[in-house]
């Protein structure tokens, strides 16, 4: 196997090093807009290249492009060849996933998930938003491996108990437990918790009106989860647009993908503490954020009047169609009805505004973009083979004494 690295220099004083091909691999992609590059710093561009493997009828999304300052001699950086084994690891893991992974070992897997999802969503209508949030928080921290589901113990604090994850709704975890219990009765020790979470997320999105997208299966569950690993991977409501762009970029997601994923806020709710500064103490001259619709702000002030005493007080992210997955989230931003500061800022920032405008005007464009980025997120750093395990219960690893006791 070999790889050829091509490089060219541009008048913008940058060089572009591209992985063009290795044996049996083709690259397809588009050059990023050079107008956005700055001459005084290195720029990392997240270019989603389409890779086609021989014998495979599906395309894999793989980022391998960097933009750097031009060297005087503009020499080829063949040292990139040394990185090939590391770069191929995600590709090899993804290749072990398939749409029909459980067709022989647990043929009723889709039906069981669908039934559990339907029952839970009808009983608790906020479940869809909760599961979607749990899924994303899991995938952006060391991959989609169900590490978010593990409970803390006396010697370790897990991701689930990190400050930013403590508001994750119990209904989301309950759904996974119900699904795992049902599957263990029919297909013991076969279906991973990470696959349950991925499949249930997609089914819930479609159940509340969102787009369908294929979910490849075959993930294994992680054997560890650490609270400290969460830091720097999840955006907070009061972060600037630049900070959030940088967080998503570290996960290999570009600005358009970031805006599309933010559309998940078309369902669900946020606690008053997450936006209280916008309605009670925005600045010395104004209690409320001037970018917020005045009537909307006043309604939120009444709703959250006692939020310091009652921390459960919350508002729907989408005040117009809170239970429907649609493009109203983007329409609301144009009306000053964005609940979180980070959401509302996207409607005015020149880097994000074009995509907000597009998705507000065209729901099909939003659904298409959301589907594609969810497929991409769902295979983040997946574990396959002996990289993980199929947990017997989703809140503890198989080597955990509590799990062993519970299963005997």
N, C-alpha and C positions, 0 to 999 in steps of 0.2 A: 504494500500500500504506500502511496506517496501523495504529496500535496504540493501544489504550486502556489506561491504567494506572489501576487502582483502588486505593484505600487506605482502611483503616478503623483506628480506634483502639480499644484494649481497656482494661478496668479494670486490667490488669497493667502499665500504663505502657509499652506497646510499640505500635508501629505496624507494620502489615503492608502491604507494597507488592507487588502481584501483577500480573504480565503476564496479562491475561485473554484478550485476543484481538487478532489483527490479521487482515487480510483472508484468509479461507479457513482460519484456524487456530482450533482449539478447545482449551480447557484443561480438563483433568480432574485433580483432585487432592484430597487431604485435608489439613485444617488440622493442624499439629503440636500436640502437647500443650503448652498454655501453662503447665502446672504445672512444667515443666522450665526455664522461663525465669528469668533472674536480673534484678532491676530495676537493678542497678548496672553493667551492661555491655551492649554490643551482642551480639546472638546471631545467628549465621548458621545457618539451618536448611536442611538438604539435603532438600528436598521434591521427590520425583520426580513431575513432572507428565506426564500422558499427552497428547501432542500428536498430532493427526490431520491430515495434509496431504491436500488434495483430490487425488483420483486415485490415492492410495496406499492399499493394503489392509493396511499394517502400521503399528504404533504405535511412536513414537520416545520415548525417555526423555530428558527435558531438565529440568535444574534451573534455576530462575530466581526463586526466592523468597528474600527476605531479611527478617529481623526486626530492627528497630532501635529505639532510644529514641524516644519520641514527642516531636515538636517542639511548642512551645507552641501554635502555631496549627493544628497537625495538617494541614499543607498537602500537597496532592498533589505528588509529586516527578516532574514531567513531564520532568525532565532525563534520565530513564531512556530516553526516546525516542531520545536520541543514541546509546545503546548498542545499539540494535536491530541494525545491520549486524554488529557484533562478535558479538552473541549468536546470530545466525543462521548464522554460519560453520560451527560444528560440525554444525548441522542440515543445511546444504547439502551438506557433505562426506558425511555419513551417507546422504543420499538417493541418492548415486551408487553405493552398495554394493548388491549384490543376491545372492540365493541361487544364481542361475544365471549368474553373471558370465562363467564360462568355458565355457558350454554350446556355443558355436559355435567359439571360438578354441582351446579345449583340453578337449574333451568327456570325456577320460579322466582329468582332474585328480583327481576323487574316488577313482577306482580306484587310481591310482598312489600317492596319499598313503596309502590304506588298506593297500596291499601293503607299502610301506616301513615304515609304523608297526607292522604285524603282525610282520614279520621282525625288526625292531630290538627290540621289546618282548620277544619270545620269547627272543632272544639275551641281552638285558640287562634284567632285570625292573625295575630302578630307573629305566628311561628315562621312564616316564610321569610320575613325580614330578618328575624333572629338567626335562622339557620344560614342564610346568605352571609350574614356578618361573621358568624363563627367560621364558616368555610374560608372566607377571605383572610381572616386573621390567622387561620391555620396555615394556609398556603404561602403567605409572604414571610413566614418565619421558618426557614429551613425546609420548605416544601410541603406539599399536600400529604401529610403523613399521620394525621389525627393526633399530633402531639398536643394540640389545644384541648383535647378531651381528657388528658391524664390529670388525676387529682394529686394535690400536694400531700406530702407525708412529713414525718418528724425531721427528716434529713434533707429534704429538697422541696423548694417552692417551684411549682410548675408555671408554664405560660398562662394557664387558666387563672391563676391568682396574681398575675401582674396587674398593677393599678389600672392600666388601660383596658384590661379584659374583664374586670370585676363587674362591669355593667352588662356583660353578655347575658342574654335572657335564659332563664332556666328551661323554658319551653324548647329551646333549640337542643340542649343536651338531652332532655327527656325524649325527644323524637328519636335521636340516635340510639338511646338505650332501648326504646320500644322496638325499633327495627332490628337491632342486634339480637334481642331476645327471641323475636319471631324467626329470624334466620337460623339461629342456633338450634331451634327445635326441629327445623327441617333440613338444614345443611350445617351440621356442627363443624366448627373449626375450618370453615371454607372461606367465608366472606370477611374481608378486612373492614375495620371501622372507617378507614379513610375512603374506601370505595362507597360505603354507605353514605357518608357525608357528601361526597361528590354527586352521587346519583340523586339523593334526596334534595339537594340544593337545586338541581336542574328541574326536577319534577315540581317542586314548590313554585319556582319562578313561572313555569308554564301554567300551573294551576291558577295563579292570580293574574293571568293575562299576558305574561311575558313571552319571549321567544323560546323556541325549542333549539337545543344544540346537542350534538352527539357527545356522550361521555365515554371515554375509553377507560377500561377497567383493568385491574391487576395490580393495584398499589398494595404495598405492604405497610404496616403500621410501625411507627418509630418505637424504639425501646427507651427513649429518654425525652424529657421536656424540662427546660430551665427558664425560669422567669426572666433572667438577665438577657436571654437571646432575643426577647421581644423588642428591646430598645432600638430605636432608629428604623424600625420596619413598618410602623403603623402611624399614619397621619393623625394629628389632633385637630379639633375643630377651630382653634384659634391660630393655627399656623398660617404663615403667609403662603401665597400661591407658589412662590419660588421654592420655599421649603418643601412643599408637598410635591412639586415637580421633581425635585431632587430625590425624595424618598421613592417615588415610583420609578425613577430612572435607575436607581440601584437594583430594582427588581426586574429591570429589562423592559419596562413599560414606557412608551413615549407619551407625549402630551395628549394626543387624541385618545389613546387608550385610557389615560387617566380620567379624562372628561367622560368617556363612555362608562367606565366603571363607577364614577360618581353618580351616574344615573340610577344606581341601586337605591339611592335615597328617595326614589319615587314611592317606596314603601317603607314602613317602619316608623320609629319615633326616636326622639332625643330628649334626654332629661334636661330640665330647666337649667341646671348648673353648667351645661355645655354651651348655652347661649345667653346666660344671664347678663354678661357684660354688655351685650348689644342692646338690652332693654332697660337696664338699671344704672349703669355706670360707664357709658361709652367714652365720654370725654368731659373735660371741665366745662365745656360750653353746651353740651347736649347729653342728656341721659340716654337717649336712644340713638342707634346707628342711623344716620341720615339716608343710607342706602336702603333702609327697610321701609316698606309701605307703612305710613303712620297709623292707619286703622289696624293693620296687622300687628304692629308693635304694641298698640294699646291693649289689644286682646290678649297678647302674650303676657303683658304686665299683670293683667288681672288673673290669668291662669297660674302664673308663677309667683304670685304675691308672697306665699309662705314657703317657697322652695327651700329655704335654709332650715326650716323645721321639718318639712316633709320632703325628703330627698327622692321620693318616688314620683313626684310631679313631672310630667313630660308632655311634649306636644308632637303631633305628627309631623314628619319631615315634609310631607306634601299635604297642605291644608285643603286642597281641592278634591283630589281622588286618592285618599290615603291608603286604601286597600287594593288599588289596582296598579299593576305594573304597566306603566305607559310613559309617554314623554312629557307629562304635565310638570315634572320636576324642572325641566328646562324652561318651559313656558312661565312657570312661577318666578324664575330668576329674573326674567324680563319685567315682571310686575313688582319687583321688590319683595317677593314672598319667599325668598330663600331663608331657611331657618338658621342654618349655621353660617358663621362669618366666612369660612373657607369656601362654602358653596356659592354664596352671593358674590364673592370676589371674582369667581370665574366668569361672570357675565360682563365684567368690565376690563379684565386683564387682556391685553391684545394677543397674548399667546394662547389663551383658552377661549376667548369670545367667539371666534369663528366656528368652533365646534359646538358651543352652546347654541349659537344661532341656527346652525344646521339641524341639530337634533330637536330644537323647539319647533322648527318648521316641518320636519320630516320624521315621523315616528319610525318608518321603515328603515331609514338610515341609522337611527339610534339602535333599533333591534339588531340590525346586521352587525354594527360595530360592537355592540354588547356581547352578542353571541360569539364573535371571533375572539374577543379578549377573554371571555370566560373559558373558552376552550384552551387558550394559551395559559391562563392562570392555573387551570385544573391539572396541568402536567408539570407545574413548577417542581423541580428537584424531587421527582417521585422516587420512592424506594421500591425496588423489585428484588426477587430472588432472596438471597440471604442477607440483604441490606436491612431487612425489617422482619416483622412477624405478623401473623394473623392473631390479634388479641382475642382471648376468650371472653373478656368483658372490656368495654371501651375506655373505662376510667382508670385502668391499671394494666401494667405490662404483665406478660405471662410469668415473669420471674419474681413479681411482687408477692410477698407472703400473703397479703390480704386477698389477692386474686386466687392464689392456690387454695386458701381456706374456703373461699366462696364457691369454688368449683369441686369441692369434695364433700 
